[in-house]
Amino acid sequence: MKVLRYYQPGKVEVEESALPVIGAGEVLVKVRACGVCATDIKTYLRGHPKFKPGSVLGHEISGEIVEVNQAAAWRPGMRVAVAPYAPCTTCDQCIRGNYTQCEHLMEEAVDPGGFSEYVRVTPRLVKYGLVELPESLSLLDGSLAEPLACCFHGLEALKAGPQDTLLIIGDGAMGLLQAETARAMGVKKIILSGMTPGRLERAAMIADVVIDASREDVFTALQKISPGGANKVMVSVGSGEVAQSAFQLVHKGGMINLFAGLPKDSELKVSPGLIHYDEVTLVGTYGFTPPQFHQAVDWLAQKKINTQGIITATARLEDAKATLQAVAEYRGIKSVITFA
């Protein structure tokens, strides 16, 4: 089978690799679609401590089961979304419900990675991270299950609800999916800021207010819309400078979620008075839980999330390097690698 291997920043190669051999309790999935994530781009551009040379990137997977080995309830031909990881459910973090902080979270993962023609799904993933796609859900949209599950995790941590004014900083695929999710959750007012014209046009389809940060000051614009700031702020841009700005944009008694990962040398200055006197809560979220992954598939199938215009490009594995470069240059919104 063909895979896309990462070797060093700027270097990925399409290579032949042996077909994974599945053991007891495992299934083999023929990948049909795998979304390109910001983590893939970070790795491609700068490297990543969790992805060593020779790794196969890609983790937003949908496909078709082609082989089953003693995995009850699963059979060849079933269309599925595949989670890239799942908690052990037995460690101290899992017992306390902190599934994304599972001490063994990455010990079982799809083998070798989503940018390959086939993946081996391990027993833990079969149990907690494999979801059948209803007929109403395409394989292409099925690849959005993982990023959408991350949106659920982020918005639930913010306790976003009908009473809230939510500011989403970032017009990428995650920011747009967060806006769609927040609308489906009944959030009162959604404001989205960004700097990319095509993405802002898509944001206008769902957000109540769109702020073009390349033309106007976000703080000034926000004060006209929501005096005092937004009581919920989602930082969906991986920039320390942007994250720092969130402390000026949040209302007293509000919450900030540092959703996007920041460069490792990032430092933020927080006034103690903001936390103590203004009672602002600062949180961060990473990944998703198994229930959120299942919910994502369900909401996509029920069309609670409008995916129109989110996926703007598809490419074959042979063109993956050019696709990674295009995404790195902010072309389009969401790109997906597809397989015949």
MOKA-V946975 format. One record per run of one state. SS is the DSSP state (H for helix, E for strand, - for the rest). FROM is the first residue (numbers start at 0). TO is the last residue. If there is no record, write none. Layout:
# MOKA-V946975
ss from to
SS FROM TO
SS FROM TO
This chain:
# MOKA-V946975
ss from to
- 0 0
E 1 7
- 8 9
E 10 15
- 16 24
E 25 34
- 35 36
H 37 45
- 46 46
E 47 47
- 48 49
E 50 50
- 51 53
E 54 55
- 56 58
E 59 68
- 69 77
E 78 81
- 82 90
H 91 94
- 95 97
H 98 100
- 101 109
E 110 110
- 111 114
E 115 115
- 116 116
E 117 120
- 121 121
H 122 127
- 128 128
E 129 131
- 132 137
H 138 141
- 142 143
H 144 156
- 157 163
E 164 168
- 169 171
H 172 183
- 184 187
E 188 193
- 194 195
H 196 202
- 203 207
E 208 211
- 212 216
H 217 224
- 225 228
E 229 234
- 235 238
H 239 248
E 249 257
- 258 270
H 271 275
- 276 279
E 280 283
- 284 288
H 289 300
- 301 309
E 310 314
- 315 315
H 316 327
- 328 332
E 333 337
- 338 339
